[in-house]
Amino acid sequence: MKTHAILLAGGSSHRFTDEENKVYFPVGRKPALCWPLETLENSGLVDSILLVIREEDWEKTNRVIELVETEKLIGITVGGKTRHESEYQGLIYLKDSGKVSEDDLILIHDGARPLLPLYLLDELINVAKRNGASAPGFNSKNLSVKNSSDTKNGQEETIVEIQTPQVFPADELWKSYELAKIDNWQAVDTTECVSKYVGREAVIVPGDPKNMKVTFIEDIFELEKIITQE
């Protein structure tokens, strides 16, 4: 069983800046996308990497590849207008490549989460090999909400924030996303799509605060702090 990685770098960055795709913004003196690409490259459990990018970012992507010098990169493809469409394009690319078996694992990671810890990546792959699927998650204090059914005690509900990478069997991903295309339906993330169409629930592995997603320009400052503290 092999493990293949899809690294998404094709999202819009309207909340970040209209002029720059956030995955190419400098973090620690190199484009943010370099960080997860290096982590995937350094994992002994990842066999291949596919980049999914925007059409207008070819030059910036080539610069990233020059900096990382990855040997696992098997291709680059252009994504769609949404995250779901980009995932679909990546999955179809791997299926058509003939290099991925149905019983292999495919992980999908968001390039906007630059500081993916290597230990977390490897743990997710090992858990998926044992249990079929995995995803990182943690209780988010930022997402806590008041339970309206208990106004006296003012108790808060615990909400689990799901991170990436999310790891699933290749055949289940292909089936799920093809069915979603037929239904003209798009998921929020990989776990939602696979759960809806094949009933596969990912085993949740404790996430890591370092694996934060860049949404606003201020998030870059937080990542810089993390890097300098290590």
C-alpha positions as CSV (number, residue, x, y, z in Angstrom):
1,M,0.0,0.0,0.0
2,K,1.4,3.3,-1.1
3,T,0.5,6.8,0.1
4,H,0.0,9.7,-2.4
5,A,-0.3,13.3,-1.4
6,I,-2.3,16.0,-3.1
7,L,-1.1,19.5,-2.1
8,L,-3.7,22.1,-2.8
9,A,-2.3,25.5,-3.8
10,G,-5.1,26.9,-6.0
11,G,-7.5,28.6,-3.6
12,S,-8.6,32.2,-3.7
13,S,-7.1,34.6,-1.2
14,H,-9.6,37.5,-1.1
15,R,-9.5,37.7,2.7
16,F,-5.7,37.7,2.6
17,T,-4.9,40.0,-0.2
18,D,-6.3,40.4,-3.7
19,E,-2.8,40.7,-5.2
20,E,-1.1,37.6,-3.8
21,N,-2.0,34.0,-3.5
22,K,-1.3,33.4,0.2
23,V,0.5,30.1,-0.4
24,Y,3.3,32.0,-2.1
25,F,3.6,34.7,0.5
26,P,7.0,34.6,2.3
27,V,7.1,32.7,5.6
28,G,10.5,32.3,7.2
29,R,12.1,33.8,4.2
30,K,10.6,31.4,1.7
31,P,7.2,31.0,0.0
32,A,4.7,29.4,2.4
33,L,4.1,26.5,0.0
34,C,7.7,25.4,0.4
35,W,7.0,24.3,4.0
36,P,4.4,21.6,3.4
37,L,6.1,20.5,0.2
38,E,9.3,19.9,2.2
39,T,7.4,18.1,5.0
40,L,5.8,15.7,2.4
41,E,9.1,15.2,0.8
42,N,10.8,14.4,4.1
43,S,8.2,11.8,5.2
44,G,9.3,8.3,4.7
45,L,5.6,7.3,4.4
46,V,4.7,9.5,1.4
47,D,5.4,8.0,-2.0
48,S,4.4,10.7,-4.4
49,I,3.2,14.3,-4.4
50,L,0.8,16.1,-6.8
51,L,0.5,19.9,-6.8
52,V,-2.9,21.5,-7.7
53,I,-2.4,25.2,-8.6
54,R,-4.0,28.1,-10.3
55,E,-3.4,28.7,-14.0
56,E,-1.8,32.1,-13.2
57,D,0.7,30.7,-10.7
58,W,2.9,28.5,-12.9
59,E,5.9,30.8,-12.5
60,K,5.6,31.0,-8.8
61,T,5.1,27.3,-8.5
62,N,8.3,26.6,-10.5
63,R,10.2,28.9,-8.1
64,V,8.9,26.8,-5.2
65,I,10.0,23.6,-6.9
66,E,13.5,25.0,-7.5
67,L,13.8,25.9,-3.8
68,V,12.6,22.5,-2.5
69,E,14.2,20.2,-5.1
70,T,11.6,17.5,-4.5
71,E,12.1,14.0,-5.9
72,K,8.6,12.8,-5.1
73,L,6.7,15.3,-7.3
74,I,4.9,13.4,-10.0
75,G,2.9,16.2,-11.5
76,I,1.2,19.6,-11.4
77,T,-2.3,20.2,-12.5
78,V,-4.6,23.2,-12.5
79,G,-7.5,23.2,-10.0
80,G,-11.0,24.5,-10.2
81,K,-12.8,27.6,-8.8
82,T,-13.5,26.0,-5.5
83,R,-11.6,23.8,-3.1
84,H,-13.9,20.8,-3.9
85,E,-13.3,21.3,-7.7
86,S,-9.5,21.4,-7.1
87,E,-9.7,18.2,-5.0
88,Y,-11.6,16.6,-7.9
89,Q,-9.1,17.7,-10.5
90,G,-6.2,16.3,-8.3
91,L,-8.0,13.0,-7.8
92,I,-8.7,12.6,-11.5
93,Y,-5.1,13.3,-12.3
94,L,-3.9,10.6,-10.0
95,K,-6.5,8.1,-11.3
96,D,-5.5,8.8,-15.0
97,S,-1.8,8.6,-14.2
98,G,-2.1,4.9,-13.6
99,K,0.4,5.2,-10.7
100,V,-2.2,4.9,-8.0
101,S,-3.9,1.6,-7.1
102,E,-7.4,1.5,-5.6
103,D,-6.2,0.2,-2.3
104,D,-3.5,2.9,-2.0
105,L,-4.1,5.9,0.3
106,I,-4.5,9.4,-0.8
107,L,-4.0,12.4,1.5
108,I,-5.2,15.9,0.7
109,H,-3.5,18.8,2.4
110,D,-4.2,22.5,2.2
111,G,-1.1,24.5,1.2
112,A,-2.5,27.3,3.3
113,R,-1.4,25.3,6.4
114,P,2.3,25.7,5.9
115,L,3.7,24.3,9.2
116,L,2.4,20.8,9.1
117,P,4.4,18.8,11.7
118,L,6.2,15.8,10.3
119,Y,5.2,13.7,13.3
120,L,1.5,14.5,12.7
121,L,1.7,13.6,9.0
122,D,3.2,10.3,9.7
123,E,0.8,9.5,12.5
124,L,-2.2,10.3,10.3
125,I,-0.8,7.9,7.6
126,N,-0.2,5.1,10.1
127,V,-3.7,5.5,11.6
128,A,-5.3,5.4,8.1
129,K,-3.3,2.3,7.3
130,R,-4.8,0.6,10.4
131,N,-8.3,2.0,10.4
132,G,-9.0,3.1,6.8
133,A,-9.1,6.9,7.1
134,S,-7.9,9.7,9.4
135,A,-8.0,13.4,9.9
136,P,-6.5,15.8,12.5
137,G,-8.8,17.8,14.7
138,F,-8.9,19.6,18.0
139,N,-11.3,21.4,20.3
140,S,-11.3,25.0,19.2
141,K,-11.8,27.7,21.8
142,N,-12.5,30.1,19.0
143,L,-15.4,28.1,17.8
144,S,-17.0,27.5,21.2
145,V,-20.7,28.6,21.3
146,K,-23.2,29.0,24.1
147,N,-25.7,26.1,24.5
148,S,-29.0,27.8,24.1
149,S,-30.8,24.9,25.8
150,D,-28.9,25.6,29.1
151,T,-29.2,29.3,29.6
152,K,-28.9,29.0,33.4
153,N,-25.5,27.5,33.5
154,G,-24.3,29.1,30.3
155,Q,-22.5,25.9,29.3
156,E,-20.5,25.9,26.1
157,E,-20.6,23.2,23.4
158,T,-17.3,21.7,22.4
159,I,-16.7,22.1,18.6
160,V,-14.0,20.0,16.9
161,E,-12.1,21.9,14.2
162,I,-10.9,19.6,11.5
163,Q,-7.5,20.3,10.0
164,T,-5.7,18.7,7.0
165,P,-4.2,16.5,5.8
166,Q,-7.1,14.1,5.5
167,V,-6.3,10.5,4.5
168,F,-8.6,8.1,2.7
169,P,-8.5,5.0,0.4
170,A,-8.1,6.0,-3.2
171,D,-11.1,4.0,-4.4
172,E,-13.4,5.6,-1.9
173,L,-12.2,9.1,-2.8
174,W,-12.7,8.5,-6.5
175,K,-16.2,7.1,-6.0
176,S,-17.3,9.9,-3.6
177,Y,-16.1,12.7,-5.8
178,E,-17.6,11.2,-9.0
179,L,-21.0,10.8,-7.2
180,A,-20.7,14.4,-6.0
181,K,-20.1,15.6,-9.5
182,I,-23.2,13.7,-10.7
183,D,-25.2,15.4,-7.9
184,N,-23.7,18.8,-8.6
185,W,-22.9,18.9,-4.9
186,Q,-19.7,20.3,-3.3
187,A,-18.3,19.4,0.2
188,V,-16.7,21.7,2.7
189,D,-13.8,19.3,2.9
190,T,-12.7,15.7,2.1
191,T,-14.2,14.2,5.2
192,E,-17.7,15.5,4.4
193,C,-17.7,14.2,0.9
194,V,-16.5,10.7,1.7
195,S,-18.8,10.4,4.7
196,K,-21.8,11.4,2.6
197,Y,-21.3,9.0,-0.3
198,V,-19.6,5.9,1.1
199,G,-20.2,6.3,4.8
200,R,-16.5,6.3,5.7
201,E,-15.8,8.2,8.9
202,A,-12.2,9.3,9.5
203,V,-10.5,8.5,12.8
204,I,-9.8,11.9,14.4
205,V,-6.2,12.3,15.5
206,P,-5.3,15.1,17.9
207,G,-4.2,18.1,15.7
208,D,-1.5,20.6,16.3
209,P,-1.9,24.4,16.8
210,K,1.2,24.8,14.5
211,N,-0.9,23.4,11.7
212,M,-2.9,26.6,11.6
213,K,-4.5,27.8,8.4
214,V,-3.5,31.2,6.9
215,T,-6.7,33.2,6.3
216,F,-5.7,36.8,7.0
217,I,-2.4,38.6,6.7
218,E,-2.1,38.7,10.5
219,D,-1.8,34.9,10.4
220,I,1.6,35.2,8.8
221,F,2.9,37.0,11.9
222,E,1.7,34.1,14.0
223,L,3.6,31.6,11.8
224,E,6.7,33.7,12.0
225,K,6.5,33.6,15.8
226,I,6.2,29.8,15.8
227,I,9.2,29.5,13.5
228,T,11.4,31.7,15.7
229,Q,10.4,29.9,18.8
230,E,11.6,26.5,17.4
